[in-house]
């Protein structure tokens, strides 16, 4: 039995599911205090740069960069 078509389908399905799984784990997405979700896009302007070098797109200052060593500098 030739498994190449089956393997191709599995690889394509896993590749298409990757962005959704990444957002679900919190990479590139975060939850606001009011429970709503936000996903940073390339057109968003970061509000702060964290001490680990990552950018934050927080709507509020409280808790910004709390899992990234704190805020290094506020950008706006």
Secondary structure per residue as TSV (DSSP state, phi and psi in degrees):
chain	resnum	aa	ss	phi	psi
A	1	X	-	360.0	132.5
A	2	X	-	-85.3	115.0
A	3	X	-	-92.8	-2.2
A	4	X	H	-56.7	-47.2
A	5	X	H	-62.3	-37.5
A	6	X	H	-66.3	-44.7
A	7	X	H	-64.0	-38.4
A	8	X	H	-61.8	-43.9
A	9	X	H	-62.8	-42.0
A	10	X	H	-64.7	-41.4
A	11	X	H	-65.6	-44.2
A	12	X	H	-63.5	-44.0
A	13	X	H	-62.6	-42.3
A	14	X	H	-65.9	-38.2
A	15	X	H	-66.3	-40.7
A	16	X	H	-70.0	-30.7
A	17	X	H	-81.0	-17.5
A	18	X	H	-57.8	-48.9
A	19	X	H	-60.4	-40.9
A	20	X	H	-65.8	-40.7
A	21	X	H	-67.0	-37.6
A	22	X	H	-63.7	-45.0
A	23	X	H	-65.2	-37.8
A	24	X	H	-64.9	-31.1
A	25	X	T	-81.3	-5.4
A	26	X	T	101.5	1.2
A	27	X	T	-84.3	112.4
A	28	X	T	88.9	-0.3
A	29	X	E	-138.3	154.1
A	30	X	E	-150.3	165.8
A	31	X	E	-108.2	131.4
A	32	X	-	-77.1	162.7
A	33	X	T	-58.8	-29.2
A	34	X	T	-80.6	3.3
A	35	X	S	93.2	-11.6
A	36	X	-	-75.9	156.9
A	37	X	E	-103.9	150.3
A	38	X	E	-136.0	139.6
A	39	X	E	-118.5	122.5
A	40	X	-	-69.8	136.2
A	41	X	-	-114.3	166.6
A	42	X	T	-64.1	-22.8
A	43	X	T	-84.9	-12.9
A	44	X	S	-69.8	148.1
A	45	X	-	-100.3	124.6
A	46	X	-	-64.6	148.2
A	47	X	S	-90.8	-25.3
A	48	X	E	-153.3	156.6
A	49	X	E	-109.6	127.2
A	50	X	E	-81.3	162.1
A	51	X	T	-64.2	-22.8
A	52	X	T	-87.4	3.8
A	53	X	S	95.3	-8.1
A	54	X	-	-80.0	157.4
A	55	X	E	-96.2	147.8
A	56	X	E	-116.4	142.9
A	57	X	-	-117.3	31.6
A	58	X	-	-60.4	144.0
A	59	X	S	-84.6	-22.6
A	60	X	S	-127.9	151.8
A	61	X	S	-76.1	-31.0
A	62	X	T	-63.8	125.0
A	63	X	T	83.9	-2.0
A	64	X	T	-61.2	131.7
A	65	X	T	62.4	22.2
A	66	X	T	-63.0	-25.6
A	67	X	T	-104.3	14.8
A	68	X	T	-131.0	24.4
A	69	X	T	86.6	7.8
A	70	X	S	93.2	177.0
A	71	X	E	-85.4	128.8
A	72	X	E	-85.7	-43.1
A	73	X	E	-155.5	139.0
A	74	X	E	-83.9	132.1
A	75	X	-	-98.5	-20.5
A	76	X	-	-160.4	360.0
